[in-house]
């Protein structure tokens, strides 16, 4: 009986982010891979309805890298958003 080998655990930031997605078997919307592990990566909405998009691990990595490069080109610092909090001891109404 053969035991499948565990996948290596990524240690770099991008690898950890990519590994955090939930994958299932399917087809990638971006490349011709079919019957491969894909993750939900957004959707396209139109008057006819919503089409979910699934991407394979390699395409997820490429899309995240493209996003990072675009953010660097924009030279816009990321903003932290602080959500309002209820004062301590205040009960929710």
PyMOL Python script that loads the backbone (N, CA, C, O; Angstrom):
from pymol import cmd

cmd.read_pdbstr("""\
ATOM      1  N   UNK A   1       0.850  -1.183   0.000  1.00  0.00           N
ATOM      2  CA  UNK A   1       0.000   0.000   0.000  1.00  0.00           C
ATOM      3  C   UNK A   1       0.889   1.237   0.000  1.00  0.00           C
ATOM      4  O   UNK A   1       1.801   1.353   0.818  1.00  0.00           O
ATOM      5  N   UNK A   2       0.619   2.163  -0.923  1.00  0.00           N
ATOM      6  CA  UNK A   2       1.414   3.386  -1.006  1.00  0.00           C
ATOM      7  C   UNK A   2       0.726   4.517  -0.256  1.00  0.00           C
ATOM      8  O   UNK A   2      -0.481   4.725  -0.373  1.00  0.00           O
ATOM      9  N   UNK A   3       1.511   5.227   0.502  1.00  0.00           N
ATOM     10  CA  UNK A   3       1.001   6.366   1.251  1.00  0.00           C
ATOM     11  C   UNK A   3       1.426   7.630   0.510  1.00  0.00           C
ATOM     12  O   UNK A   3       2.609   7.800   0.218  1.00  0.00           O
ATOM     13  N   UNK A   4       0.476   8.525   0.200  1.00  0.00           N
ATOM     14  CA  UNK A   4       0.868   9.745  -0.508  1.00  0.00           C
ATOM     15  C   UNK A   4       1.775  10.616   0.359  1.00  0.00           C
ATOM     16  O   UNK A   4       1.568  10.747   1.566  1.00  0.00           O
ATOM     17  N   UNK A   5       2.771  11.199  -0.272  1.00  0.00           N
ATOM     18  CA  UNK A   5       3.692  12.084   0.443  1.00  0.00           C
ATOM     19  C   UNK A   5       3.005  13.413   0.728  1.00  0.00           C
ATOM     20  O   UNK A   5       2.242  13.903  -0.105  1.00  0.00           O
ATOM     21  N   UNK A   6       3.264  14.002   1.889  1.00  0.00           N
ATOM     22  CA  UNK A   6       2.657  15.304   2.179  1.00  0.00           C
ATOM     23  C   UNK A   6       3.277  16.387   1.297  1.00  0.00           C
ATOM     24  O   UNK A   6       4.442  16.299   0.909  1.00  0.00           O
ATOM     25  N   UNK A   7       2.475  17.409   0.988  1.00  0.00           N
ATOM     26  CA  UNK A   7       2.996  18.518   0.202  1.00  0.00           C
ATOM     27  C   UNK A   7       3.912  19.349   1.089  1.00  0.00           C
ATOM     28  O   UNK A   7       3.645  19.502   2.281  1.00  0.00           O
ATOM     29  N   UNK A   8       5.006  19.895   0.513  1.00  0.00           N
ATOM     30  CA  UNK A   8       5.901  20.714   1.327  1.00  0.00           C
ATOM     31  C   UNK A   8       5.193  21.978   1.820  1.00  0.00           C
ATOM     32  O   UNK A   8       4.391  22.573   1.099  1.00  0.00           O
ATOM     33  N   UNK A   9       5.493  22.372   3.032  1.00  0.00           N
ATOM     34  CA  UNK A   9       4.893  23.570   3.611  1.00  0.00           C
ATOM     35  C   UNK A   9       5.694  24.790   3.181  1.00  0.00           C
ATOM     36  O   UNK A   9       6.897  24.855   3.433  1.00  0.00           O
ATOM     37  N   UNK A  10       5.040  25.770   2.529  1.00  0.00           N
ATOM     38  CA  UNK A  10       5.775  26.959   2.104  1.00  0.00           C
ATOM     39  C   UNK A  10       6.170  27.817   3.300  1.00  0.00           C
ATOM     40  O   UNK A  10       5.481  27.835   4.320  1.00  0.00           O
ATOM     41  N   UNK A  11       7.279  28.522   3.162  1.00  0.00           N
ATOM     42  CA  UNK A  11       7.736  29.393   4.244  1.00  0.00           C
ATOM     43  C   UNK A  11       7.788  30.851   3.816  1.00  0.00           C
ATOM     44  O   UNK A  11       7.832  31.736   4.671  1.00  0.00           O
ATOM     45  N   UNK A  12       7.784  31.131   2.491  1.00  0.00           N
ATOM     46  CA  UNK A  12       7.795  32.519   2.041  1.00  0.00           C
ATOM     47  C   UNK A  12       6.380  33.092   2.101  1.00  0.00           C
ATOM     48  O   UNK A  12       5.407  32.338   2.099  1.00  0.00           O
ATOM     49  N   UNK A  13       6.259  34.414   2.155  1.00  0.00           N
ATOM     50  CA  UNK A  13       4.954  35.062   2.317  1.00  0.00           C
ATOM     51  C   UNK A  13       3.989  34.699   1.201  1.00  0.00           C
ATOM     52  O   UNK A  13       2.830  34.385   1.473  1.00  0.00           O
ATOM     53  N   UNK A  14       4.438  34.735  -0.056  1.00  0.00           N
ATOM     54  CA  UNK A  14       3.563  34.424  -1.180  1.00  0.00           C
ATOM     55  C   UNK A  14       3.129  32.962  -1.131  1.00  0.00           C
ATOM     56  O   UNK A  14       1.960  32.655  -1.364  1.00  0.00           O
ATOM     57  N   UNK A  15       4.054  32.066  -0.831  1.00  0.00           N
ATOM     58  CA  UNK A  15       3.731  30.642  -0.742  1.00  0.00           C
ATOM     59  C   UNK A  15       2.716  30.348   0.339  1.00  0.00           C
ATOM     60  O   UNK A  15       1.820  29.526   0.144  1.00  0.00           O
ATOM     61  N   UNK A  16       2.845  31.012   1.481  1.00  0.00           N
ATOM     62  CA  UNK A  16       1.901  30.819   2.586  1.00  0.00           C
ATOM     63  C   UNK A  16       0.523  31.324   2.172  1.00  0.00           C
ATOM     64  O   UNK A  16      -0.488  30.686   2.468  1.00  0.00           O
ATOM     65  N   UNK A  17       0.478  32.475   1.484  1.00  0.00           N
ATOM     66  CA  UNK A  17      -0.790  33.030   1.033  1.00  0.00           C
ATOM     67  C   UNK A  17      -1.471  32.096   0.047  1.00  0.00           C
ATOM     68  O   UNK A  17      -2.669  31.838   0.164  1.00  0.00           O
ATOM     69  N   UNK A  18      -0.719  31.585  -0.924  1.00  0.00           N
ATOM     70  CA  UNK A  18      -1.278  30.678  -1.928  1.00  0.00           C
ATOM     71  C   UNK A  18      -1.776  29.398  -1.270  1.00  0.00           C
ATOM     72  O   UNK A  18      -2.834  28.888  -1.641  1.00  0.00           O
ATOM     73  N   UNK A  19      -1.035  28.871  -0.303  1.00  0.00           N
ATOM     74  CA  UNK A  19      -1.426  27.630   0.364  1.00  0.00           C
ATOM     75  C   UNK A  19      -2.668  27.816   1.237  1.00  0.00           C
ATOM     76  O   UNK A  19      -3.320  26.835   1.594  1.00  0.00           O
ATOM     77  N   UNK A  20      -3.003  29.057   1.584  1.00  0.00           N
ATOM     78  CA  UNK A  20      -4.140  29.315   2.464  1.00  0.00           C
ATOM     79  C   UNK A  20      -5.487  29.141   1.757  1.00  0.00           C
ATOM     80  O   UNK A  20      -6.515  29.004   2.419  1.00  0.00           O
ATOM     81  N   UNK A  21      -5.492  29.145   0.431  1.00  0.00           N
ATOM     82  CA  UNK A  21      -6.736  28.959  -0.307  1.00  0.00           C
ATOM     83  C   UNK A  21      -7.204  27.508  -0.193  1.00  0.00           C
ATOM     84  O   UNK A  21      -6.395  26.595  -0.030  1.00  0.00           O
ATOM     85  N   UNK A  22      -8.529  27.309  -0.282  1.00  0.00           N
ATOM     86  CA  UNK A  22      -9.105  25.959  -0.308  1.00  0.00           C
ATOM     87  C   UNK A  22      -9.154  25.498  -1.759  1.00  0.00           C
ATOM     88  O   UNK A  22      -9.732  26.178  -2.607  1.00  0.00           O
ATOM     89  N   UNK A  23      -8.560  24.360  -2.046  1.00  0.00           N
ATOM     90  CA  UNK A  23      -8.500  23.838  -3.407  1.00  0.00           C
ATOM     91  C   UNK A  23      -9.411  22.628  -3.567  1.00  0.00           C
ATOM     92  O   UNK A  23      -9.612  21.851  -2.634  1.00  0.00           O
ATOM     93  N   UNK A  24      -9.962  22.485  -4.788  1.00  0.00           N
ATOM     94  CA  UNK A  24     -10.745  21.311  -5.146  1.00  0.00           C
ATOM     95  C   UNK A  24     -10.451  21.001  -6.607  1.00  0.00           C
ATOM     96  O   UNK A  24      -9.820  21.807  -7.290  1.00  0.00           O
ATOM     97  N   UNK A  25     -10.889  19.865  -7.091  1.00  0.00           N
ATOM     98  CA  UNK A  25     -10.639  19.489  -8.479  1.00  0.00           C
ATOM     99  C   UNK A  25     -11.560  20.277  -9.406  1.00  0.00           C
ATOM    100  O   UNK A  25     -12.746  20.447  -9.121  1.00  0.00           O
ATOM    101  N   UNK A  26     -11.000  20.757 -10.523  1.00  0.00           N
ATOM    102  CA  UNK A  26     -11.792  21.516 -11.481  1.00  0.00           C
ATOM    103  C   UNK A  26     -10.944  22.008 -12.639  1.00  0.00           C
ATOM    104  O   UNK A  26      -9.880  21.456 -12.920  1.00  0.00           O
ATOM    105  N   UNK A  27     -11.419  23.045 -13.308  1.00  0.00           N
ATOM    106  CA  UNK A  27     -10.728  23.631 -14.453  1.00  0.00           C
ATOM    107  C   UNK A  27     -10.357  25.077 -14.144  1.00  0.00           C
ATOM    108  O   UNK A  27     -11.118  25.797 -13.497  1.00  0.00           O
ATOM    109  N   UNK A  28      -9.192  25.493 -14.608  1.00  0.00           N
ATOM    110  CA  UNK A  28      -8.702  26.858 -14.398  1.00  0.00           C
ATOM    111  C   UNK A  28      -9.302  27.776 -15.459  1.00  0.00           C
ATOM    112  O   UNK A  28      -9.357  27.407 -16.632  1.00  0.00           O
ATOM    113  N   UNK A  29      -9.754  28.973 -15.061  1.00  0.00           N
ATOM    114  CA  UNK A  29     -10.334  29.915 -16.013  1.00  0.00           C
ATOM    115  C   UNK A  29      -9.266  30.616 -16.839  1.00  0.00           C
ATOM    116  O   UNK A  29      -9.570  31.183 -17.889  1.00  0.00           O
ATOM    117  N   UNK A  30      -8.023  30.585 -16.381  1.00  0.00           N
ATOM    118  CA  UNK A  30      -6.967  31.385 -16.998  1.00  0.00           C
ATOM    119  C   UNK A  30      -6.062  30.586 -17.926  1.00  0.00           C
ATOM    120  O   UNK A  30      -5.517  31.144 -18.878  1.00  0.00           O
ATOM    121  N   UNK A  31      -5.896  29.327 -17.676  1.00  0.00           N
ATOM    122  CA  UNK A  31      -5.022  28.492 -18.497  1.00  0.00           C
ATOM    123  C   UNK A  31      -5.786  27.238 -18.925  1.00  0.00           C
ATOM    124  O   UNK A  31      -6.902  27.021 -18.451  1.00  0.00           O
ATOM    125  N   UNK A  32      -5.234  26.425 -19.786  1.00  0.00           N
ATOM    126  CA  UNK A  32      -5.987  25.260 -20.284  1.00  0.00           C
ATOM    127  C   UNK A  32      -6.027  24.054 -19.341  1.00  0.00           C
ATOM    128  O   UNK A  32      -6.500  22.990 -19.740  1.00  0.00           O
ATOM    129  N   UNK A  33      -5.545  24.190 -18.106  1.00  0.00           N
ATOM    130  CA  UNK A  33      -5.533  23.040 -17.196  1.00  0.00           C
ATOM    131  C   UNK A  33      -6.961  22.627 -16.823  1.00  0.00           C
ATOM    132  O   UNK A  33      -7.784  23.455 -16.432  1.00  0.00           O
ATOM    133  N   UNK A  34      -7.226  21.342 -16.954  1.00  0.00           N
ATOM    134  CA  UNK A  34      -8.520  20.766 -16.560  1.00  0.00           C
ATOM    135  C   UNK A  34      -8.238  19.570 -15.660  1.00  0.00           C
ATOM    136  O   UNK A  34      -7.201  18.920 -15.795  1.00  0.00           O
ATOM    137  N   UNK A  35      -9.135  19.285 -14.763  1.00  0.00           N
ATOM    138  CA  UNK A  35      -8.940  18.162 -13.856  1.00  0.00           C
ATOM    139  C   UNK A  35      -7.751  18.380 -12.940  1.00  0.00           C
ATOM    140  O   UNK A  35      -7.013  17.443 -12.637  1.00  0.00           O
ATOM    141  N   UNK A  36      -7.567  19.619 -12.499  1.00  0.00           N
ATOM    142  CA  UNK A  36      -6.462  19.971 -11.617  1.00  0.00           C
ATOM    143  C   UNK A  36      -7.022  20.642 -10.373  1.00  0.00           C
ATOM    144  O   UNK A  36      -8.215  20.942 -10.313  1.00  0.00           O
ATOM    145  N   UNK A  37      -6.190  20.877  -9.401  1.00  0.00           N
ATOM    146  CA  UNK A  37      -6.642  21.538  -8.176  1.00  0.00           C
ATOM    147  C   UNK A  37      -6.792  23.029  -8.439  1.00  0.00           C
ATOM    148  O   UNK A  37      -5.848  23.690  -8.874  1.00  0.00           O
ATOM    149  N   UNK A  38      -8.001  23.562  -8.169  1.00  0.00           N
ATOM    150  CA  UNK A  38      -8.297  24.974  -8.374  1.00  0.00           C
ATOM    151  C   UNK A  38      -8.955  25.546  -7.127  1.00  0.00           C
ATOM    152  O   UNK A  38      -9.455  24.815  -6.272  1.00  0.00           O
ATOM    153  N   UNK A  39      -8.942  26.879  -7.045  1.00  0.00           N
ATOM    154  CA  UNK A  39      -9.588  27.566  -5.937  1.00  0.00           C
ATOM    155  C   UNK A  39     -10.461  28.682  -6.483  1.00  0.00           C
ATOM    156  O   UNK A  39     -10.184  29.216  -7.557  1.00  0.00           O
ATOM    157  N   UNK A  40     -11.500  29.036  -5.766  1.00  0.00           N
ATOM    158  CA  UNK A  40     -12.373  30.131  -6.169  1.00  0.00           C
ATOM    159  C   UNK A  40     -11.574  31.423  -6.110  1.00  0.00           C
ATOM    160  O   UNK A  40     -10.932  31.718  -5.102  1.00  0.00           O
ATOM    161  N   UNK A  41     -11.615  32.199  -7.200  1.00  0.00           N
ATOM    162  CA  UNK A  41     -10.775  33.387  -7.281  1.00  0.00           C
ATOM    163  C   UNK A  41     -11.558  34.599  -7.737  1.00  0.00           C
ATOM    164  O   UNK A  41     -10.968  35.535  -8.277  1.00  0.00           O
ATOM    165  N   UNK A  42     -12.842  34.617  -7.544  1.00  0.00           N
ATOM    166  CA  UNK A  42     -13.665  35.751  -7.928  1.00  0.00           C
ATOM    167  C   UNK A  42     -14.828  35.311  -8.795  1.00  0.00           C
ATOM    168  O   UNK A  42     -15.132  34.125  -8.916  1.00  0.00           O
ATOM    169  N   UNK A  43     -15.471  36.303  -9.395  1.00  0.00           N
ATOM    170  CA  UNK A  43     -16.619  36.012 -10.238  1.00  0.00           C
ATOM    171  C   UNK A  43     -16.813  37.137 -11.240  1.00  0.00           C
ATOM    172  O   UNK A  43     -16.325  38.253 -11.058  1.00  0.00           O
ATOM    173  N   UNK A  44     -17.538  36.813 -12.299  1.00  0.00           N
ATOM    174  CA  UNK A  44     -17.928  37.797 -13.292  1.00  0.00           C
ATOM    175  C   UNK A  44     -19.441  37.902 -13.228  1.00  0.00           C
ATOM    176  O   UNK A  44     -20.143  36.894 -13.310  1.00  0.00           O
ATOM    177  N   UNK A  45     -19.948  39.132 -13.081  1.00  0.00           N
ATOM    178  CA  UNK A  45     -21.395  39.352 -13.010  1.00  0.00           C
ATOM    179  C   UNK A  45     -21.864  40.022 -14.289  1.00  0.00           C
ATOM    180  O   UNK A  45     -21.198  40.916 -14.812  1.00  0.00           O
ATOM    181  N   UNK A  46     -22.999  39.592 -14.783  1.00  0.00           N
ATOM    182  CA  UNK A  46     -23.622  40.209 -15.953  1.00  0.00           C
ATOM    183  C   UNK A  46     -25.126  40.151 -15.765  1.00  0.00           C
ATOM    184  O   UNK A  46     -25.617  39.622 -14.768  1.00  0.00           O
ATOM    185  N   UNK A  47     -25.853  40.697 -16.730  1.00  0.00           N
ATOM    186  CA  UNK A  47     -27.315  40.664 -16.663  1.00  0.00           C
ATOM    187  C   UNK A  47     -27.838  39.228 -16.670  1.00  0.00           C
ATOM    188  O   UNK A  47     -28.910  38.948 -16.135  1.00  0.00           O
ATOM    189  N   UNK A  48     -27.067  38.317 -17.283  1.00  0.00           N
ATOM    190  CA  UNK A  48     -27.492  36.921 -17.381  1.00  0.00           C
ATOM    191  C   UNK A  48     -27.246  36.129 -16.097  1.00  0.00           C
ATOM    192  O   UNK A  48     -27.832  35.063 -15.904  1.00  0.00           O
ATOM    193  N   UNK A  49     -26.388  36.641 -15.223  1.00  0.00           N
ATOM    194  CA  UNK A  49     -26.096  35.937 -13.974  1.00  0.00           C
ATOM    195  C   UNK A  49     -24.646  36.098 -13.549  1.00  0.00           C
ATOM    196  O   UNK A  49     -23.930  36.975 -14.033  1.00  0.00           O
ATOM    197  N   UNK A  50     -24.235  35.238 -12.642  1.00  0.00           N
ATOM    198  CA  UNK A  50     -22.890  35.284 -12.070  1.00  0.00           C
ATOM    199  C   UNK A  50     -22.138  34.021 -12.467  1.00  0.00           C
ATOM    200  O   UNK A  50     -22.661  32.912 -12.351  1.00  0.00           O
ATOM    201  N   UNK A  51     -20.909  34.198 -12.935  1.00  0.00           N
ATOM    202  CA  UNK A  51     -20.057  33.066 -13.289  1.00  0.00           C
ATOM    203  C   UNK A  51     -18.882  33.020 -12.328  1.00  0.00           C
ATOM    204  O   UNK A  51     -18.073  33.947 -12.314  1.00  0.00           O
ATOM    205  N   UNK A  52     -18.762  31.965 -11.519  1.00  0.00           N
ATOM    206  CA  UNK A  52     -17.607  31.871 -10.617  1.00  0.00           C
ATOM    207  C   UNK A  52     -16.332  31.583 -11.413  1.00  0.00           C
ATOM    208  O   UNK A  52     -16.365  30.884 -12.425  1.00  0.00           O
ATOM    209  N   UNK A  53     -15.220  32.125 -10.947  1.00  0.00           N
ATOM    210  CA  UNK A  53     -13.921  31.901 -11.577  1.00  0.00           C
ATOM    211  C   UNK A  53     -13.070  31.046 -10.651  1.00  0.00           C
ATOM    212  O   UNK A  53     -12.982  31.308  -9.451  1.00  0.00           O
ATOM    213  N   UNK A  54     -12.446  30.021 -11.219  1.00  0.00           N
ATOM    214  CA  UNK A  54     -11.546  29.148 -10.470  1.00  0.00           C
ATOM    215  C   UNK A  54     -10.176  29.188 -11.119  1.00  0.00           C
ATOM    216  O   UNK A  54     -10.068  29.162 -12.345  1.00  0.00           O
ATOM    217  N   UNK A  55      -9.127  29.250 -10.308  1.00  0.00           N
ATOM    218  CA  UNK A  55      -7.767  29.317 -10.835  1.00  0.00           C
ATOM    219  C   UNK A  55      -6.908  28.237 -10.180  1.00  0.00           C
ATOM    220  O   UNK A  55      -7.093  27.899  -9.011  1.00  0.00           O
ATOM    221  N   UNK A  56      -5.960  27.701 -10.962  1.00  0.00           N
ATOM    222  CA  UNK A  56      -5.024  26.719 -10.421  1.00  0.00           C
ATOM    223  C   UNK A  56      -3.955  27.441  -9.592  1.00  0.00           C
ATOM    224  O   UNK A  56      -3.850  28.667  -9.634  1.00  0.00           O
ATOM    225  N   UNK A  57      -3.190  26.692  -8.862  1.00  0.00           N
ATOM    226  CA  UNK A  57      -2.179  27.255  -7.973  1.00  0.00           C
ATOM    227  C   UNK A  57      -1.193  28.147  -8.725  1.00  0.00           C
ATOM    228  O   UNK A  57      -0.830  29.214  -8.231  1.00  0.00           O
ATOM    229  N   UNK A  58      -0.757  27.725  -9.909  1.00  0.00           N
ATOM    230  CA  UNK A  58       0.213  28.501 -10.676  1.00  0.00           C
ATOM    231  C   UNK A  58      -0.374  29.840 -11.116  1.00  0.00           C
ATOM    232  O   UNK A  58       0.300  30.868 -11.053  1.00  0.00           O
ATOM    233  N   UNK A  59      -1.631  29.826 -11.561  1.00  0.00           N
ATOM    234  CA  UNK A  59      -2.267  31.068 -11.991  1.00  0.00           C
ATOM    235  C   UNK A  59      -2.566  31.983 -10.806  1.00  0.00           C
ATOM    236  O   UNK A  59      -2.469  33.204 -10.935  1.00  0.00           O
ATOM    237  N   UNK A  60      -2.927  31.417  -9.656  1.00  0.00           N
ATOM    238  CA  UNK A  60      -3.129  32.229  -8.456  1.00  0.00           C
ATOM    239  C   UNK A  60      -1.829  32.963  -8.139  1.00  0.00           C
ATOM    240  O   UNK A  60      -1.850  34.155  -7.830  1.00  0.00           O
ATOM    241  N   UNK A  61      -0.700  32.262  -8.212  1.00  0.00           N
ATOM    242  CA  UNK A  61       0.589  32.889  -7.936  1.00  0.00           C
ATOM    243  C   UNK A  61       0.861  34.026  -8.928  1.00  0.00           C
ATOM    244  O   UNK A  61       1.300  35.104  -8.529  1.00  0.00           O
ATOM    245  N   UNK A  62       0.602  33.787 -10.213  1.00  0.00           N
ATOM    246  CA  UNK A  62       0.828  34.827 -11.223  1.00  0.00           C
ATOM    247  C   UNK A  62      -0.077  36.033 -10.983  1.00  0.00           C
ATOM    248  O   UNK A  62       0.377  37.172 -11.088  1.00  0.00           O
ATOM    249  N   UNK A  63      -1.349  35.798 -10.662  1.00  0.00           N
ATOM    250  CA  UNK A  63      -2.274  36.899 -10.424  1.00  0.00           C
ATOM    251  C   UNK A  63      -1.888  37.706  -9.187  1.00  0.00           C
ATOM    252  O   UNK A  63      -1.977  38.933  -9.202  1.00  0.00           O
ATOM    253  N   UNK A  64      -1.463  37.040  -8.126  1.00  0.00           N
ATOM    254  CA  UNK A  64      -1.032  37.758  -6.923  1.00  0.00           C
ATOM    255  C   UNK A  64       0.242  38.565  -7.185  1.00  0.00           C
ATOM    256  O   UNK A  64       0.386  39.676  -6.675  1.00  0.00           O
ATOM    257  N   UNK A  65       1.163  38.013  -7.976  1.00  0.00           N
ATOM    258  CA  UNK A  65       2.379  38.734  -8.326  1.00  0.00           C
ATOM    259  C   UNK A  65       2.046  39.958  -9.171  1.00  0.00           C
ATOM    260  O   UNK A  65       2.615  41.029  -8.961  1.00  0.00           O
ATOM    261  N   UNK A  66       1.126  39.807 -10.129  1.00  0.00           N
ATOM    262  CA  UNK A  66       0.697  40.947 -10.947  1.00  0.00           C
ATOM    263  C   UNK A  66       0.087  42.033 -10.065  1.00  0.00           C
ATOM    264  O   UNK A  66       0.330  43.220 -10.282  1.00  0.00           O
ATOM    265  N   UNK A  67      -0.695  41.635  -9.081  1.00  0.00           N
ATOM    266  CA  UNK A  67      -1.313  42.592  -8.159  1.00  0.00           C
ATOM    267  C   UNK A  67      -0.233  43.348  -7.382  1.00  0.00           C
ATOM    268  O   UNK A  67      -0.286  44.573  -7.274  1.00  0.00           O
ATOM    269  N   UNK A  68       0.743  42.619  -6.845  1.00  0.00           N
ATOM    270  CA  UNK A  68       1.816  43.257  -6.082  1.00  0.00           C
ATOM    271  C   UNK A  68       2.586  44.257  -6.937  1.00  0.00           C
ATOM    272  O   UNK A  68       2.899  45.354  -6.476  1.00  0.00           O
ATOM    273  N   UNK A  69       2.894  43.886  -8.184  1.00  0.00           N
ATOM    274  CA  UNK A  69       3.622  44.794  -9.080  1.00  0.00           C
ATOM    275  C   UNK A  69       2.817  46.055  -9.361  1.00  0.00           C
ATOM    276  O   UNK A  69       3.367  47.156  -9.389  1.00  0.00           O
ATOM    277  N   UNK A  70       1.528  45.895  -9.566  1.00  0.00           N
ATOM    278  CA  UNK A  70       0.680  47.058  -9.836  1.00  0.00           C
ATOM    279  C   UNK A  70       0.633  47.980  -8.624  1.00  0.00           C
ATOM    280  O   UNK A  70       0.664  49.201  -8.775  1.00  0.00           O
ATOM    281  N   UNK A  71       0.560  47.415  -7.437  1.00  0.00           N
ATOM    282  CA  UNK A  71       0.549  48.233  -6.219  1.00  0.00           C
ATOM    283  C   UNK A  71       1.862  49.005  -6.085  1.00  0.00           C
ATOM    284  O   UNK A  71       1.857  50.165  -5.672  1.00  0.00           O
ATOM    285  N   UNK A  72       2.989  48.369  -6.432  1.00  0.00           N
ATOM    286  CA  UNK A  72       4.280  49.057  -6.382  1.00  0.00           C
ATOM    287  C   UNK A  72       4.318  50.196  -7.399  1.00  0.00           C
ATOM    288  O   UNK A  72       4.827  51.273  -7.089  1.00  0.00           O
ATOM    289  N   UNK A  73       3.790  49.982  -8.610  1.00  0.00           N
ATOM    290  CA  UNK A  73       3.773  51.019  -9.652  1.00  0.00           C
ATOM    291  C   UNK A  73       2.950  52.222  -9.222  1.00  0.00           C
ATOM    292  O   UNK A  73       3.291  53.364  -9.531  1.00  0.00           O
ATOM    293  N   UNK A  74       1.879  51.962  -8.518  1.00  0.00           N
ATOM    294  CA  UNK A  74       1.003  53.051  -8.078  1.00  0.00           C
ATOM    295  C   UNK A  74       1.661  53.864  -6.965  1.00  0.00           C
ATOM    296  O   UNK A  74       1.279  55.005  -6.704  1.00  0.00           O
ATOM    297  N   UNK A  75       2.649  53.263  -6.318  1.00  0.00           N
ATOM    298  CA  UNK A  75       3.368  53.925  -5.224  1.00  0.00           C
ATOM    299  C   UNK A  75       2.409  54.486  -4.177  1.00  0.00           C
ATOM    300  O   UNK A  75       2.607  55.579  -3.648  1.00  0.00           O
ATOM    301  N   UNK A  76       1.381  53.718  -3.897  1.00  0.00           N
ATOM    302  CA  UNK A  76       0.391  54.103  -2.901  1.00  0.00           C
ATOM    303  C   UNK A  76       0.566  53.221  -1.675  1.00  0.00           C
ATOM    304  O   UNK A  76       0.470  51.997  -1.769  1.00  0.00           O
ATOM    305  N   UNK A  77       0.822  53.837  -0.526  1.00  0.00           N
ATOM    306  CA  UNK A  77       0.960  53.011   0.677  1.00  0.00           C
ATOM    307  C   UNK A  77      -0.369  52.367   1.047  1.00  0.00           C
ATOM    308  O   UNK A  77      -1.432  52.962   0.871  1.00  0.00           O
ATOM    309  N   UNK A  78      -0.293  51.152   1.559  1.00  0.00           N
ATOM    310  CA  UNK A  78      -1.499  50.478   2.019  1.00  0.00           C
ATOM    311  C   UNK A  78      -2.063  51.213   3.218  1.00  0.00           C
ATOM    312  O   UNK A  78      -1.313  51.685   4.072  1.00  0.00           O
ATOM    313  N   UNK A  79      -3.384  51.313   3.283  1.00  0.00           N
ATOM    314  CA  UNK A  79      -4.006  51.997   4.407  1.00  0.00           C
ATOM    315  C   UNK A  79      -4.637  50.978   5.332  1.00  0.00           C
ATOM    316  O   UNK A  79      -5.291  50.036   4.885  1.00  0.00           O
ATOM    317  N   UNK A  80      -4.439  51.172   6.607  1.00  0.00           N
ATOM    318  CA  UNK A  80      -5.097  50.344   7.608  1.00  0.00           C
ATOM    319  C   UNK A  80      -6.421  51.004   7.952  1.00  0.00           C
ATOM    320  O   UNK A  80      -6.478  52.212   8.181  1.00  0.00           O
ATOM    321  N   UNK A  81      -7.478  50.216   7.990  1.00  0.00           N
ATOM    322  CA  UNK A  81      -8.800  50.752   8.308  1.00  0.00           C
ATOM    323  C   UNK A  81      -9.189  50.234   9.680  1.00  0.00           C
ATOM    324  O   UNK A  81      -9.217  49.028   9.923  1.00  0.00           O
ATOM    325  N   UNK A  82      -9.484  51.160  10.561  1.00  0.00           N
ATOM    326  CA  UNK A  82      -9.905  50.790  11.909  1.00  0.00           C
ATOM    327  C   UNK A  82     -11.425  50.869  11.973  1.00  0.00           C
ATOM    328  O   UNK A  82     -12.009  51.929  11.745  1.00  0.00           O
ATOM    329  N   UNK A  83     -12.056  49.755  12.281  1.00  0.00           N
ATOM    330  CA  UNK A  83     -13.504  49.743  12.414  1.00  0.00           C
ATOM    331  C   UNK A  83     -13.891  50.327  13.754  1.00  0.00           C
ATOM    332  O   UNK A  83     -13.174  50.140  14.737  1.00  0.00           O
ATOM    333  N   UNK A  84     -15.019  51.036  13.817  1.00  0.00           N
ATOM    334  CA  UNK A  84     -15.446  51.616  15.096  1.00  0.00           C
ATOM    335  C   UNK A  84     -15.750  50.508  16.100  1.00  0.00           C
ATOM    336  O   UNK A  84     -16.273  49.450  15.750  1.00  0.00           O
ATOM    337  N   UNK A  85     -15.414  50.778  17.341  1.00  0.00           N
ATOM    338  CA  UNK A  85     -15.684  49.822  18.416  1.00  0.00           C
ATOM    339  C   UNK A  85     -16.685  50.415  19.398  1.00  0.00           C
ATOM    340  O   UNK A  85     -16.785  51.631  19.561  1.00  0.00           O
ATOM    341  N   UNK A  86     -17.421  49.521  20.042  1.00  0.00           N
ATOM    342  CA  UNK A  86     -18.307  49.961  21.125  1.00  0.00           C
ATOM    343  C   UNK A  86     -17.457  50.215  22.354  1.00  0.00           C
ATOM    344  O   UNK A  86     -16.494  49.490  22.603  1.00  0.00           O
ATOM    345  N   UNK A  87     -17.799  51.232  23.121  1.00  0.00           N
ATOM    346  CA  UNK A  87     -17.042  51.476  24.364  1.00  0.00           C
ATOM    347  C   UNK A  87     -17.148  50.265  25.285  1.00  0.00           C
ATOM    348  O   UNK A  87     -18.161  49.566  25.298  1.00  0.00           O
ATOM    349  N   UNK A  88     -16.092  50.029  26.051  1.00  0.00           N
ATOM    350  CA  UNK A  88     -16.117  48.914  27.001  1.00  0.00           C
ATOM    351  C   UNK A  88     -17.264  49.072  27.971  1.00  0.00           C
ATOM    352  O   UNK A  88     -17.534  50.168  28.464  1.00  0.00           O
ATOM    353  N   UNK A  89     -17.934  47.974  28.239  1.00  0.00           N
ATOM    354  CA  UNK A  89     -19.037  47.990  29.202  1.00  0.00           C
ATOM    355  C   UNK A  89     -20.379  48.348  28.572  1.00  0.00           C
ATOM    356  O   UNK A  89     -21.426  48.146  29.186  1.00  0.00           O
ATOM    357  N   UNK A  90     -20.353  48.882  27.344  1.00  0.00           N
ATOM    358  CA  UNK A  90     -21.608  49.242  26.685  1.00  0.00           C
ATOM    359  C   UNK A  90     -22.259  47.980  26.147  1.00  0.00           C
ATOM    360  O   UNK A  90     -21.595  47.139  25.541  1.00  0.00           O
ATOM    361  N   UNK A  91     -23.527  47.855  26.365  1.00  0.00           N
ATOM    362  CA  UNK A  91     -24.258  46.700  25.880  1.00  0.00           C
ATOM    363  C   UNK A  91     -24.788  46.993  24.494  1.00  0.00           C
ATOM    364  O   UNK A  91     -25.145  48.129  24.179  1.00  0.00           O
ATOM    365  N   UNK A  92     -24.837  45.964  23.670  1.00  0.00           N
ATOM    366  CA  UNK A  92     -25.384  46.104  22.329  1.00  0.00           C
ATOM    367  C   UNK A  92     -26.900  46.306  22.439  1.00  0.00           C
ATOM    368  O   UNK A  92     -27.576  45.635  23.219  1.00  0.00           O
ATOM    369  N   UNK A  93     -27.404  47.227  21.658  1.00  0.00           N
ATOM    370  CA  UNK A  93     -28.851  47.468  21.724  1.00  0.00           C
ATOM    371  C   UNK A  93     -29.537  46.862  20.540  1.00  0.00           C
ATOM    372  O   UNK A  93     -30.758  46.960  20.416  1.00  0.00           O
TER     373      UNK A  93
END
""", "prot")
cmd.dss("prot")
cmd.show_as("cartoon", "prot")
cmd.util.cbc("prot")
cmd.orient("prot")
